[in-house]
Amino acid sequence: MLEHHIADWDNAYTNGANIAGGDRWPAAWVGPAQAFRDAQFAAGRAKLDIAYGDRPRNRLDLFLPESTAKGLVVFVHGGYWMALDKSYWSHLAAGPIANGYAVAMPSYTLCPEGRIGGIVNEISAAIAKAAEMVEGPIMLTGHSAGGHLVSRMICANTPLAPSVQRRIRHVVSISGVHDLRPIMRTGMNKTLAIDEAEALAESPVLLRPMENARITCWVGGGERAEFLRQNALLANIWTGLGAATNAVVEPDRHHFSVIDGLADPNHALTRTLIG
């Protein structure tokens, strides 16, 4: 009999210290993101710092393909709901853009200034704003905490308006944290302040998927065991609740490299997202 028990919850959800050279990130993303953003802006295909709400971080960047967009991709960043912003990830728009899709990347209010439930509402507002600017189907993707946020968008009690819900074709949660209850056991919760009520209200695994929900849960094979478990968990539960689900473990990828495929027009992650 194989018995599992997690004694150190902080270590279970710590990524950088458990990756060789992990201290390179997030700084390693800054240069490629800036170069991509500058090139898109110079070409007239970037609309930056578009307001979608009243709070200082309620801003999104929109990157456009060369011709009329086939639809909209929204990428929501991670950072455990308490770090980073949209500026680190611009280069990840390259894959969808090369395939003819516009890409929106929002920032959002971080904890402890906000709460996770409030961030959920902000992401809904960001998606609605981008959807006003780009016609066609909508694909949502996010990394880590962003994976949680995009999954939350297709729960039955989504804050998205029905007109936006109907346009969502696919969600890809990359290394998503789909159950918030374990995070309550980590030191991060001094900042996040997740309580039992919020965990029950905002964990996708504890909620029903909306009608016709379609989700791919994608994780790196070299990630922490908890991320592998969280990835499989949502796909497993939502399959039993009628959603179309897929769970992918990409070999030889860790928590920080698993998103790299979005920058490649032909990578399986990009093809899956827009497929």
N, C-alpha and C positions, 0 to 999 in steps of 0.2 A: 504494500500500500504506500502510495506517494502522498505525503501530507504537505500542504502549503500553508505557510504562515509568514506574514510580513511584520517584522519587528521594528524596522526603521523606515517609516513612511517618507521622511525627507529624502533619504537616499533613493527610495523607489521612484520618486518623481524628479530627481536631479539628473539633468542631461549632460551639461558641459563637463562636469568633473568625472563623468563615466565614459567620455569619448576622448580618444587620443588626440591631442591638440585642440581640445574642445574650447579652449580659451580664445581661439581665433574668432569665434562667433560671439555676438552678432556683427562685430566690426568688419568681418570679411564680406558682408553683403553691401556695405555702404558705397564702395567704389562702383561696382557694377550697376547698382540701382541708380546712382547719380548720373553715370554715363548714359544709361538708357533713357532716363528722363530728359536729360539735356538734348539728346538726339531727337527724341520724339517732339520736344517743344520746338526745336529749330526747324523741324519739318512741318510744323503746324498741326501736329496730330496729338497734342497733349493739352488738356484743360486742367489746370492745377488749382488746388485749394478751393474747390467748389463747396459752398456752404450747404449743408443738409439739415442743420438745426441751429440752435441759439448758443450752444456751449462752445468754448474755444476750440476743442478738438473735433467738433462736428464738421469735418472737412473731408473731401474725397478728391482723388486724382482720377481723371478719365483719359485713357489712352485709346486712340482710334486707329483702325486699319487704313490702308491706302484707299480702298474703295468703300462703298456703303456697307456698313456692318451687317453681318448675317444674324447677329444677336449680341447678347451681353453676358460677359463673365464678371462676377464679383469675387474678389479675393479678400479675405478677412485675416488679418495678421494675428500671430500668437504673442506670447510674452506673459502667460499666466494671468491675463486680464489686468496686469499691473505694470507693464513695461512696453517700450518700443512704440512705433507709429508707422504710418504708411510709407515713409521715405525709405525704409530698408528693403523694400520688396519690388520696386518698380520693374526690375529686369525680368521678373517672373511673368510679366505680361507678354513677353516676346513670343512664346509658343502659341497662345490663343490668337494674338494679333496677326501672326503670319498665316493663320488659318481663316482669317477674315472676321474675327470677333473683336468687339470693343471690350475693354477691361477697365473696371472701376475698382479702386483700392481706397477704402475709408480708414481714417483714424477714428478713435472713440475715446470717451472719458475713461480714465484708468482708475482702478481701485487704489487707495481708499476714498478718493474723491467721489467716486460713484460706486454702485453695487452691481453685481453681475446681472440682476434683473433689469436694471436701468440700461446696461450695455446692450442687452438683447433688444430693447426698444430702440436704441440708437441705430443698431445695425439694420433693423427693419426700416427706419427712416432713410438711411443711406441707400439701401436697395431701391426704395421707392423713388428717391431722387434720381438715381442713375437710370431707372426704368423709364422715367419721363423723358430722358435724353436719348435713349437708344431703343429702337423697336425690335421686335422679334423675341425668340425664346431666351430664357435666362438660365444660366448655369452658375451655381454657387460653389465656391471652394474656400477652404480656410485651413490653417495650420495650427495644431495644438489647441490653445484656447480658441483660436479662430475656427477650428474644426468643430468644437462645441457650438460656437455661435451660428455657423451655417446649418448644422444639424437641427438646432433649435428653431430655425426658420421654417422647417417643414414638419413641425409637430402639429397635431390637430388644433391646438390652441395658439397657433402662430399669431404674432401681432401684424403680419403682413395683410394688406387689403386683399380681398378675393380677386380683384383684377390682376394683381401682381402674382398671387399664388398660382393662378391658371397658366401663367407664362413660364413657370419653373419647370425645366426639362430634366435637370439632373443636379444632384449635390454630391461633391466629393469631399469628404472629411479626411484630412491628412493628419495622421497622428493625433486624432481628436480625443479630448477628455470628455467622455459622454456621460459619466457618472461623477457628480461633484462630491459625493459623500466621502470618498477617500481623501480628497484635498483638505477636508476639515481636520484631518489628523496630522497635517504638515505644519511646519512653522510659518509657511506662507499665509496661513489663515489669520495670523495677526493683522495682516494687511487686507486680505480679502473679506474677512468677517462673514464667511458663509455660515449660516445657521441651518438647522434641520429643515425649517420651513422653506428656505430658499433652495436648498439642495433638492428637496422634493418637487418644487415648482419649476426648476430650471434644468434638471438633468434629463436629456433626451431619452435615456434608457428607461426612465420612469414615466414617460409620457407616450401617448399613442401617435403614430405618424399620421399626417394628413392624408386625405384620399389621394390615391395615385402617386404617393411619394416614391421617389426613386433615388437611392443613395448607394454610393460606393465608399467603403471605409478602407483607407489606404495607409499602410504603415511600413516602416523600414525593418528589414529582418534583423538588423543590428541594434534595435532600440531596446530600451528598458522593458522588462517583462510586463510592467503595468500598462505601458502603451500598447503592447501586443494584445493584452487582455482587454483593454478598453476598446480597441479596434474591433476585435471579434465580437465583443459583447453587444454592441448596438446592432450590428448586422444580424446577429442571432435572434435577438429579441424582436426586432422589427420584422423579420421574416415571418414570425408567428403572428404578427398583427396586420399582415396583408401588404406590406411594402415590397417593392422590388429592390432587392439588396445584393450587394457583392462585397466580399472582403478580400483584399489583396495584401500580401506581404511581399514587398519588393526586396530581393536579395541585396546584400552588401550596401545597404543604406542605413545611416544612423539618423537621429532626430533632426539634425541640421542639414544633412545632404538629401533627405528624402524629398524635399520640395524642388530640387534642382531641375527635375524633369519638366516643370512648367515653362522653363526658358527655352525648351527645345520643341520646335513645331512637330517633330515626328516621334517624340518620346511617348511611351505608352500612357504616362500620366496625363499628358495633354490630350492625346487621342481619346482616352477614356472620358475625360471631363467634357469634351465637346461632342462626344459620340451620342 
